[in-house]
Amino acid sequence: MSFRTVFIESSCRLSYKSGYLVVRKENELVKVHLSEISSVILQSTQVYISAYLLSELAKNKISLVACDEKFNPIGEYLPLYGAHNVSGRLSKQLTWGEPIKKRVWQRIVKDKIRHQAIFLEERDYIETSKQLKRIADEVRSGDVTNREAQAARIYFLTLFGPNFSRDDDSPVNAALNYGYAILLSIVNREIVSRGYLTQCGICHRNEYNQFNLACDFMEPFRPIVDHIVSDFLGGDFDRDMRRVLGDLANSTLRYRGGIYRLGSVVSLYVQDCLNALNKKIVIEEIEDFAAL
């Protein structure tokens, strides 16, 4: 499986030749074979890309993330056709019933809150961790009582301090938002590669959001971003921090009795959720993961 995240951080030209991504600067030329690349992140707005390269990136299901002048991810380029039977899969997606969507969402929320609780336990917030585990057990089908929001409020105030707000303009929020955007791009790639629409979510249904389904499936993985930000953000949200978060897909997790890259776990977790929605497996067969 492809594993490299390629960062483009300065003015250059990107093209394709004989299976390689070719990066040309004034006095430098670098080649990376597409088989090694999982995603390309453009950290500069002074990058010129050939249409041939864009076509090959799409064929190889390599995501391309563009950042704005403040280095914030602002857009993603994905293939139109991720599977040979796209029409059939879209037809199934559009007929997913409300009961199964609510039950899968319940499982996703439970997994997310449990991972938040485990992270707080690792940081010795024992009582708060127990509180979140109780909240996870209270999540009902469709999370109709909004336990996710309750847990998130407790979690962030515990982790980042009583005055923390996700609405603040701060280095912590800048880093979290960047990491979540990278995570979203990873999940989007997996959904599209399987021939499903990212726009049609099971809980997220904002008509202005192109990535509702990815926003659903990414939820249990958010605490991994929180963990990285908490561990590595020393002060300002700088280039080094962006590189650490940009390489999120290569973080390692415990999964199915072994050690896997996050990118691989996301792929398998997304497939489990889709199988559950298509009633190929029961909800309980969606396999959870654990941080190292």
Secondary structure, DSSP 8 states (H G I E B T S, - for coil): ---EEEEE-SSEEEEEETTEEEEE-SS-EEEEEGGGEEEEEE--S-EEE-HHHHHHHHHTT-EEEEE-TTS-EEEEE--S--STTHHHHHHHHHT--HHHHHHHHHHHHHHHHHHHHHHHHHTT-HHHHHHHHHHHHT--GGGTT-HHHHHHHHHHHHHH-TT--TTS-SHHHHHHHHHHHHHHHHHHHHHHHTT--SS--SS---TT-TTHHHHHHTGGGHHHHHHHHHHH--SS--HHHHHHHHTGGG-EEEETTEEEEHHHHHHHHHHHHHHHHTTSS-GGGS---EE-
